[in-house]
Amino acid sequence: QVQLVESGGGLVQPGGSVRLSCAASGSIFRLYAMAWYRQAPGQQRELVAAIGSGGNTNYADSVKGRFTISRDNAKNTGYLQMNSLKPEDTAVYYCHAGLRTGVGGSWGQGTQVTVSS
């Protein structure tokens, strides 16, 4: 399985921006779909955004227009650009890479994003 290492989380004020990175080992990353999930305390884990190996993207309604998922296969890295952050975006964010979104493959360790003033 591909190994994923996340970075970029932290504390940000409402309305601010954060970019998360997910660095993958091995060249097979380019063949995988990549996605970002998040889970807040007491909440169900939810799919935030996904990008296929061909570059097609999908977003949760709650983040449309604010978040952008992207990937750089040459760097074996996926990204989640988060703008106009809201307190309800506070969660642990996880990246996933696999042949199918959210199924099998590998998960990152998670990175905390806290949106608060």
MOVENTA-V378167 format. One record per pair of residues at least 24 apart in sequence whose ideal C-beta (glycine too) atoms are under 6 Angstrom apart, sorted by the first residue. I is the first residue (numbers start at 1). J is the second residue. Records with the same first field share a line. If there is no record, write none. Layout:
I->J ; J
This chain:
1->106
2->26 ; 28 ; 29 ; 97 ; 106
4->95 ; 106 ; 108
6->95 ; 108 ; 111
9->111 ; 112 ; 113
11->114
12->85 ; 115
13->117
14->115 ; 117
16->85
17->83
18->82
19->81
20->80 ; 93
21->77 ; 79
22->78 ; 95 ; 108
23->77
24->76 ; 97
29->76
30->73
32->97 ; 98
33->101
34->71 ; 78 ; 97
35->96 ; 101
36->80 ; 93 ; 95
37->94
38->91 ; 93
39->91 ; 92
40->91
50->101
85->115
87->115
89->115
90->114 ; 115
